Amino acid sequence: MAVYTDIRDDQLEAWLDRYDLGGLHAFKGIAEGVENSNFLLTTDNGSFILTLYEKRVDPADLPFFLGLMEHLAARGINCPRPVRMRSGAFLGSLAGRPAAVVTYLDGVSVRRPSPAHCRQVGDALAAMHLAGEDFTLARTNALSLQGWRPLFEKSGTRADEIEIGLADLITDELDHLETCWPSGLPAGVIHADLFRDNVFFLKDELSGIFDFYFACNDLFAYDVAICMNAWCFEPDWSFNVTKARALLEGYSARRPLSAEEFNALPVLCRGSALRFLLTRLYDWLNVPPGALVTPHDPREYLAKLRFHQGITDAGAYGLDLADNSVSGEAD
Amino acid sequence: MAVYTDIRDDQLEAWLDRYDLGGLHAFKGIAEGVENSNFLLTTDNGSFILTLYEKRVDPADLPFFLGLMEHLAARGINCPRPVRMRSGAFLGSLAGRPAAVVTYLDGVSVRRPSPAHCRQVGDALAAMHLAGEDFTLARTNALSLQGWRPLFEKSGTRADEIEIGLADLITDELDHLETCWPSGLPAGVIHADLFRDNVFFLKDELSGIFDFYFACNDLFAYDVAICMNAWCFEPDWSFNVTKARALLEGYSARRPLSAEEFNALPVLCRGSALRFLLTRLYDWLNVPPGALVTPHDPREYLAKLRFHQGITDAGAYGLDLADNSVSGEAD
């Protein structure tokens, strides 16, 4: 959690001159987001977030990310809405970085989600999937199946520095997933990173979702699997089936999962666990000198992968698809 | 700029239960302050700053700092006001650290102050000195004359790693200051760290002063000297006499400097420059592994010290004391 880029007064002033935001009341760097520098900007018109996109974000992807946020916000999704400059643009350059201003969301993230939180996350994810269906831009998921083997090769046998045998385990898992990864399931724009840090609640009601900087086109059910891994495990890495059931019910009530999607969940959860295991493994083995961010422990996602390797029937995730398909409110 | 301590949901909830702040709207770590962890807290009742005091602050000093802020705020100084808990206390323990909530100040700090900004800083400093006169707690300035030699000894000859001859220069300066440091000048509670980062402006009007965590009892004119060093040098470390004149006029209009105080300014400016040179030198030579903060360049204050070593007459700071004493608005 850090601010990577400093903004001078004169740079900020020139930047604000491009907008109709009124007079400046406050400007504070905020310790939120691992990839970018974020500033809380308060003006006559309210509160906003100014984001400077640091080097891990490809500027070529920004029109997709910002366009998606505008598209979703216009369809009633509670997410940050990019603010257009007087020129009509929502992307500019500030302190040498691509930069944008988005509306501010009230709320706090939860670190110990309850089943009720998980149910709302499922609902919000389904709402986002539906709202994104007529979005016209597309972005390939570089971190889906075809990206995992090249990503793994960057760590390779060094994986065994985390745990002896990990490199073999990952190789076997890649072999397995490449043979059984589902095709033909419903796809569209997915969030792909709807972790607890990226969802706000106000008095236990979900108040917004944000950080769309991994959003891409992929299987909707894969996004569900990412959320199951992010929301339904306890701090000791054990699986909470009550939370999983709540998340799946919340999702299905708004966008019912087909039998094919439901049955694919174990393999999608394995894939999702592997995806985060691989990026965390790489980050863990390659901490840059002077890094401001402590890397996540890759073993968390290894534990999740092992859990899903033991699941043969999606019913183990707590939802009875037949009941749910009928009412969406099965209990 | 960083947040050092993470606060869990349940810790925050239990903490807020001790206050009458209403429901929680937002909670964000902010990249402000080098010594402590600060969080922007928004509730039904408005915005507040929650500070966790990290190890560089002595908990025994906190009643002085927080009591002073309450005292000054009650006398109309625009500074953060500690918020009392239901119990009446304004200091508690959160995530293993002393912690307090203070009111939020609107405004932004300026990095390139104008003479008009400097005039307002002088005025605000004088107002603070006057408002603090009936504050009943006291705190010795550990970073005044008697503290400098022991502080220097922690760096010693390693000073020459910054510049050959620096250790000798500091030793000579200590010898000089110990013989001519003024006594008997008006004293009271001073801010002792009123740098640009600790003053907010709104549309070029000073809107508040904060960060009282170096406040102590010492000579008022020494606080003026600290501000001259912090506000009246350009980014290339050259002295801007127009800004110094404005700062001194702003101060004197509210609290006229006596002839003794005025004439002591060159030695007080040397002392202030040495004080920040010594702490920056120590920090520069002792960056802890994994530090989140880049230390300030000690040579900045070496340049300032050298400038003041060349001043024999306080008139060189741009103010004609005789004029000022009469009108407070000399121009």
HADDOCK unambig.tbl for C-alpha pairs under 7 A between the chains (distance, minus, plus):
assign (segid A and resid 2 and name CA) (segid B and resid 2 and name CA) 5.95 0.50 0.50
assign (segid A and resid 3 and name CA) (segid B and resid 31 and name CA) 6.88 0.50 0.50
assign (segid A and resid 9 and name CA) (segid B and resid 110 and name CA) 6.46 0.50 0.50
assign (segid A and resid 9 and name CA) (segid B and resid 111 and name CA) 6.35 0.50 0.50
assign (segid A and resid 25 and name CA) (segid B and resid 106 and name CA) 5.67 0.50 0.50
assign (segid A and resid 25 and name CA) (segid B and resid 107 and name CA) 5.17 0.50 0.50
assign (segid A and resid 25 and name CA) (segid B and resid 202 and name CA) 6.26 0.50 0.50
assign (segid A and resid 26 and name CA) (segid B and resid 106 and name CA) 5.60 0.50 0.50
assign (segid A and resid 26 and name CA) (segid B and resid 107 and name CA) 4.76 0.50 0.50
assign (segid A and resid 26 and name CA) (segid B and resid 108 and name CA) 5.29 0.50 0.50
assign (segid A and resid 27 and name CA) (segid B and resid 108 and name CA) 5.99 0.50 0.50
assign (segid A and resid 28 and name CA) (segid B and resid 30 and name CA) 6.70 0.50 0.50
assign (segid A and resid 29 and name CA) (segid B and resid 30 and name CA) 5.78 0.50 0.50
assign (segid A and resid 29 and name CA) (segid B and resid 31 and name CA) 4.99 0.50 0.50
assign (segid A and resid 30 and name CA) (segid B and resid 28 and name CA) 6.71 0.50 0.50
assign (segid A and resid 30 and name CA) (segid B and resid 29 and name CA) 5.78 0.50 0.50
assign (segid A and resid 30 and name CA) (segid B and resid 30 and name CA) 4.19 0.50 0.50
assign (segid A and resid 30 and name CA) (segid B and resid 31 and name CA) 5.33 0.50 0.50
assign (segid A and resid 31 and name CA) (segid B and resid 2 and name CA) 6.98 0.50 0.50
assign (segid A and resid 31 and name CA) (segid B and resid 3 and name CA) 6.84 0.50 0.50
assign (segid A and resid 31 and name CA) (segid B and resid 29 and name CA) 4.99 0.50 0.50
assign (segid A and resid 31 and name CA) (segid B and resid 30 and name CA) 5.34 0.50 0.50
assign (segid A and resid 31 and name CA) (segid B and resid 31 and name CA) 5.91 0.50 0.50
assign (segid A and resid 106 and name CA) (segid B and resid 25 and name CA) 5.65 0.50 0.50
assign (segid A and resid 106 and name CA) (segid B and resid 26 and name CA) 5.55 0.50 0.50
assign (segid A and resid 107 and name CA) (segid B and resid 25 and name CA) 5.17 0.50 0.50
assign (segid A and resid 107 and name CA) (segid B and resid 26 and name CA) 4.73 0.50 0.50
assign (segid A and resid 108 and name CA) (segid B and resid 26 and name CA) 5.31 0.50 0.50
assign (segid A and resid 108 and name CA) (segid B and resid 27 and name CA) 5.95 0.50 0.50
assign (segid A and resid 110 and name CA) (segid B and resid 9 and name CA) 6.38 0.50 0.50
assign (segid A and resid 111 and name CA) (segid B and resid 8 and name CA) 6.96 0.50 0.50
assign (segid A and resid 111 and name CA) (segid B and resid 9 and name CA) 6.30 0.50 0.50
assign (segid A and resid 202 and name CA) (segid B and resid 25 and name CA) 6.23 0.50 0.50
assign (segid A and resid 290 and name CA) (segid B and resid 290 and name CA) 6.08 0.50 0.50
assign (segid A and resid 292 and name CA) (segid B and resid 292 and name CA) 6.19 0.50 0.50
